[in-house]
Amino acid sequence: MTSIESVTLDVADPTAAKRFYTAAFGLETQIRLRTSEAPTTGFRGFTPTLTVSQPANVGSLIGAALDAGATTLKPAAKSLWATAGSYKPRTERSGRSRPRRTDR
């Protein structure tokens, strides 16, 4: 089986991003973060994707991200081929309030 030992992400605020990924998924050593050299307000060209064995795990992972402060982009839903959803991680410091989960 092939596995990935770590992933490096360019982010605006590595401290906030580390806090998010640690709180949401327990990724302390598997994710490496560095300060982005190019300013951006949107998509950088890459979307990390995680494939899990059971549809319920999709909801659990997205729920963990929301609990850590992420914003829902596409709620988890079943499609013809898979159950999927997407979120925007909270990886920058801001004064805004933390979003609430609405699926409980």
C-alpha positions in Angstrom: 0.0 0.0 0.0 1.2 3.5 -0.8 1.0 6.2 1.8 2.0 9.8 2.2 4.2 10.7 5.1 3.6 14.4 5.0 2.1 17.3 3.0 3.4 20.8 2.8 1.0 23.7 2.5 1.6 27.4 1.8 -0.6 29.4 4.1 -0.9 33.1 5.1 -0.6 32.2 8.8 1.2 29.0 9.7 0.5 29.3 13.4 -3.3 29.5 12.8 -3.1 26.8 10.2 -1.3 24.4 12.5 -3.9 25.1 15.2 -6.7 24.3 12.8 -5.2 21.1 11.3 -4.2 19.8 14.8 -7.6 20.5 16.3 -9.6 19.1 13.3 -7.6 16.0 12.4 -4.8 15.6 14.9 -2.2 16.3 12.2 0.9 17.5 14.0 3.7 15.8 12.3 2.0 14.8 9.0 1.4 18.4 7.8 4.1 20.9 7.2 3.2 24.6 6.9 5.1 27.5 5.5 4.3 31.1 5.0 3.1 31.8 1.5 5.4 34.0 -0.6 2.6 35.1 -3.0 -0.5 36.9 -1.7 -3.8 35.5 -2.7 -7.4 35.7 -1.7 -8.5 32.5 -3.3 -7.7 29.2 -5.0 -4.0 28.3 -5.3 -4.5 25.5 -7.8 -4.5 22.5 -5.4 -7.3 20.9 -3.4 -6.2 18.1 -1.0 -8.7 15.2 -1.2 -9.1 12.4 1.3 -10.8 9.1 0.4 -12.4 7.1 3.2 -13.9 3.7 3.4 -17.4 4.5 4.6 -19.8 7.4 3.8 -20.3 8.1 7.5 -16.6 9.0 7.8 -17.1 11.8 5.3 -19.5 13.5 7.7 -17.3 12.9 10.6 -14.2 14.4 9.0 -16.1 17.5 7.7 -17.8 17.8 11.1 -14.3 17.8 12.8 -13.2 20.5 10.4 -16.3 22.6 11.2 -15.8 22.1 14.9 -12.2 23.5 14.4 -13.6 26.6 12.7 -13.9 25.7 9.0 -16.7 27.1 6.8 -18.8 24.7 4.7 -18.4 25.2 0.9 -20.5 22.1 0.0 -22.3 20.0 2.6 -21.6 16.3 2.7 -24.1 14.6 0.4 -24.4 11.3 -1.5 -24.0 11.4 -5.3 -24.0 8.6 -7.9 -20.3 7.7 -7.2 -19.6 8.7 -3.7 -20.5 10.7 -0.6 -18.5 14.0 -0.7 -18.4 17.5 0.7 -16.0 20.4 1.0 -15.0 23.0 3.4 -12.7 26.0 3.7 -10.2 25.6 6.6 -9.8 28.4 9.0 -6.1 29.0 8.6 -5.9 32.7 9.3 -6.3 34.8 12.3 -9.4 37.0 12.2 -11.8 38.7 14.4 -14.8 36.9 13.0 -16.8 34.5 15.1 -16.4 30.8 14.7 -19.1 29.2 12.4 -21.5 26.8 14.0 -22.3 23.3 12.8 -25.9 23.0 11.7 -26.1 19.2 11.2 -26.5 18.2 14.8 
